[in-house]
Structure formats: structure tokens, C-alpha cells
Amino acid sequence: MLQEWFRSRPVFIDSLTIEIVHFLRHHTHRPALGNPNESIGLLVQGTVDIVSAKDRFTAGPGDLIYIPQDMAYTSTWKGSPQISFYSLRFTYARPRLASEAGAALGRTCLQKISGSGDTIPALFTQLHAAFHSDDGNPGTALGLFYQLFAQLSPQLRYENQDPDSSPVQRAVHALDMNPALDFSVPQLARYCGMSESGFYPAFKKVTGCSPVTYRNRARIRQAIELLAGSQAGIEWISQTLNFSSPAYFRRVFKHFTGLTPHEIRLRERGL
């Protein structure tokens, strides 16, 4: 059973950051494309109402919140007056395809975990201190993260996702792995072994949007990564991701994120 779990879940990470976030009285966060990484929050002060397309819950001090990567949601925070929480963000190392791993990859659900006791808050405190230490050992922070992961993993819920359960998933994977390519709907339908008339509604049922919208969302996610992690200019990014022009790229970017590329670059770098 444990062997199957390791085969079907990503367990290594390739990025990690933790910070303590403070607000006063009221704050709303509404990422149109979701967060670019997995997020775990530990509430210290205040309350938060989390709403997604499928879930809604309220969390308070001592509660943990798990928000999966790319999950669109709205969080509304309230404090009297202080709002304070640990924000732990990480990305899993790119998992193998299900056909290679021998099992389906299950996405972690958006969820609240209550009653964490004293151990998990203590690990958050230690991890934050180790991460921000000027003379700390990176291995210490990683070790604390995996201790925390070991405590949390038995409590996490996962979606039952089988990439082979719908032929449409072949198109989803193709768009995720190759966002810059201009796949047409007929091409995607043939790739999935479906008629065009059957493919389009099936794709929308699985993803909640059209193939063109899904492709553009994938392109914008990659653009955000480039803006945050490189000095690449707008013209180069728009050309690399196969937008027809920098102006069109900016228009699509603003539509999905509500911000300009420059604003996103500053935000992602904490400026």
C-alpha cells in the first residue's frame, strides 16, 4: 500500500519558501489562475473564508489550509484588528507521467485541517526560523519541511484522478506540456480519437473551459514563471509563448490575472 502511494504521488520538491503574513482588519485575495505553487497556511490570528468552484469553508486560529497549485479561489480575511498567518509555498518536482509511474497522479484537494495540536505549529516556527537564518544550513530547512510533510500527509485528501479515464485527458496533457504550440481543435480531437463535435463539449466538461482558453491559461502560467524567475522582456516572452504580438500578450495577460506583466513581476519578487 505504501509502495503504491509513493508511485502515485510526487514527494520531492524543487522550490520552497515560508513567510509570516500580516494584514489589518480585512483583506481579499482572488488569484484568477490560482497560485503558481502548492500552498499551506497556518492561521495565527483572524479568520478566513475560502471559496472555490467546488468548496467553501471558514478557518480560524490553529487551522491549516491546503491550496493546490493552479486552483482558482477567493479568500476573504477578517481580523480584530490583526490578521496573521504562516504562508508555506512549494512546488513538487515534475512528476512522471502516469503511464511511466504505473499509477494515476491524484491532485491534493483544497481543504482545511483542524486540530493540528502543538507539533505542527512548532514545526512551522522552526521551519520559518531555519529558512530565514543568515547562517543556516539549507538541509535543516528541507529536513523540517519533510517532517512537516510526514505529519500532514496522512490527513490530506486527494482527488481521484485517472488520466486514462477520459480520452480528453490526452489533450489536456498535450496543452500542459506544450503551451506554445497552436494545436487546433480538430488536431486535438484526432489525438484523443474523438469527433470534433464530441471532443469540444467533453473537453469543456473536464476542464471547465474551451481548448483555446485552456491553452491561453497554460501560456500565462508559464509567462508568470518567466517573469518571476528571469529578466526576459515582454517581447521575448510573447514570442516564445507564440502570441501574435506583445500587445495581444499584454491583453490576454491582463484578462487572466487582472494585472500587467510588470505588476506581476514586482509582486512575484516581493517588491
N, C-alpha and C positions, 0 to 999 in steps of 0.2 A: 504493500500500500504506500509506504513512504517512498519507495523507489519510483513508483508511478507518479507521485506528487512532484518529485524533482524533475522527472522527464517532461512534465506538462506545465511547469511554472518557471518563469525567469527568476533566478535567485541572485545573480550578480548585478552590480550597479556600475555605471560609468560616470555618474556625477552625483554630488551631494552638497547640500547647503542647509544651514539651520539658522534662524534668527528669532528674536523676540519682537513681535509687532505690537504697537500701541496706537490706539485711537481714543478720541473723546466722544462720548455720548452716542454718536450714530455714524455708521459707515456702511456703504453698499458696494459690493464687488460683483461685476457681471461680465466675465470674460466670454466673448462671443464664440471663440474657438476652444474654450476651456484652457487649462493650464498646460504649458509645454512639458510638464513633468508630473510624476506622481507626488501627491501632497498629503501630509499628515499634520493635523493641527491638534494641539493640546490647549484647551481653554483654561485660562488662569482667572480672568475677570470678565464679567459681562456675559451676554447670551448671543446666540446667532441662530437665525432661521435659514435653512438651506433648502432651495427648491430647484429641482431639475425636471426634465420631461417625465420621469417615472417616479420620482421620490420627493418627499418633503418631510423634514424633521427639524426639531429645535434642540440645541445643545447648550449646556451651561458649564460652569467651572468644574474641572476634573474630567469632563468628557473628551473623548478623542474623535476626530473626524477624519475619514479617509476619502480623498477626492482623486479618482483615477485620472490619468493623463488624457487630455483632449475631451473631457466631459464638460459640456456646456451647462452652466448652473448660475444661480443668483444667490449670493449670501448677504443677508441683512443683519448687521451687528448693532447691538444696543448696550450701553453701559451707564452706570450711575455714579460718577460720570465715566469711569475708566473702563476701557476695553483692552485686554491684554491676552496674548496667546503665543505659544511657540509655533513657528511655521517650519516644518521639516520638508524639504523638497529633494527629490532624487529621480533619476531615470534608470530603468533597468537596461542592462546591456542588451543589444538587439537579439531577440530570441531566434532560435532556429525555426524554420517553417515546420508546421505540424507534421508534414509527411516525413521530415527528417528526424523529428524528435520522437515520432511514434505515438504521439498523443495530441489532443487538442489543447490549445492555449486558452485558459479561462481568464477573462479580464476581471480585475478586482472591482467589486461593486462600490458605488457611492454609499457611505454608511456611517453611522455613529456607533461608537463603542463606549459603553458606560461601565462604571465600577472597576476602573483600572487599578485601584489600590495604590500603594506607595511606590512600588518597584518601577513602574513605567515613568511616572513624573520624575523620579530620581535619575533615571537614565536620560531623559530629555535634558535635565540640568547638567549632568556630566558631559553629555554629547555637545551641548552648546559651549560649555567651558573649554572642552578639548578642541573644538573646531576653531574657536576664536583666540586660542592661546598663541602668543607670538613665538614661543619656542617649543610648541607641541609636536608630537610625532603623528603624522597622518594615519599611521596604523592604529593609534589609540582611538581616533575618531571613528575609523572604519570598524574596529572591534566593538565599540559601543553601539554603533548602528546595527550591527548584526545581532548583538544581544537584544536590542530593542525589537528587531525583526522577529527574533525567535520567540519573544514574549507575545507579540501581536499576531503572528501568522495563524495560530490555532483559532483565533477569534474572527479572522477576516472571512467575509463571504465572497464567493466568486460566481460570476455569471457562467452558465453552462453554454459555452460557445464551441461549436464544432464547425470549423471552416469548410468541412465537406458536406454539411447538412443542406446547404443550398448552393447550386451552381453559381449563383450571383457572387458568392464569396471569392471566386476566382477573379472576377473583375475588380472587386474591392482591393484585393491584394495587389493586382497589377497597377492600379491607380496609386496605392500607397507607396509602392516601391519605385514607381516611375512617374512622379507627378508632372515632370516637364514634357512628357510625350503627349501628343494630341491624339489620343485614342478617340475614334468616332463611336457613336452608339452602335452602328452595325458591326464594327470590329469587335467591340466588347461582347455583343450578343453572340457572335460566331464563336468567340473564345470560350464562352460559357455553354456553347451547344444549345442555344435557345433562339427562338424567333425574336426579331426586334420588338414586335408588339407584345410579346410575353416578357421580354427582358426588362423593359423600361418600368412597368409597374412593380415587378419583382424587386428590382434594384431599389426603387423608392421605398418599398415596404421594409427592406432590410436596413437601409441607411437613413431613411427619413428625408432624402433629398434626391435631386436628379444627378445623373453621372457628371454633367458639367459643373454643377455646384460642388459636388464631392471633390472633383479634380481641383477646382479653384481653392477649396478649403485646404487640400493637401499641399498645394503650392504656397499658400500663405503661411501654413505652419512651417514649411521649410524656409520661407523668407524670414520669418521671425528668428529661426535658429541662426541664419546667416547674419542678420542684423545684430544679434546679441553676441555672436562668437567671432566676428571678423570685422575688418574695416572696409568690406566690399561696398561699392557705391550702388545707388539705386539703378543706374543704367545697366551695370553688370548683372545685378540680381534679376532684374526684369528680363534681360536677355537669356540668362542661364535657365530661368524657370519658364521660358518660352512664352512670355507675354508679348503682345503685339507692339507695345510701346511703353516707356516709363510712365507716361500719363495714364494709360489704361491700368498698369500695375498699381499705381497710387490709388486709382478709383476703386479697384477691386479690394485692395488692402484696407482702405477706409470703410468699405461696406462691411467687411467681416470683423474688423477689430474695433471700429469706431475711432481709431487714432491714425495719425500719419506714420510712415516708416520712421521718421526722425524721432517722433514721440515714443514709439515702441523701443527704439534703440536706447534712448535715455532711460526708459523705465526698466528694461531688462538688465541694464548695467547699474541700476540703483542710483542714477544721477538725478 
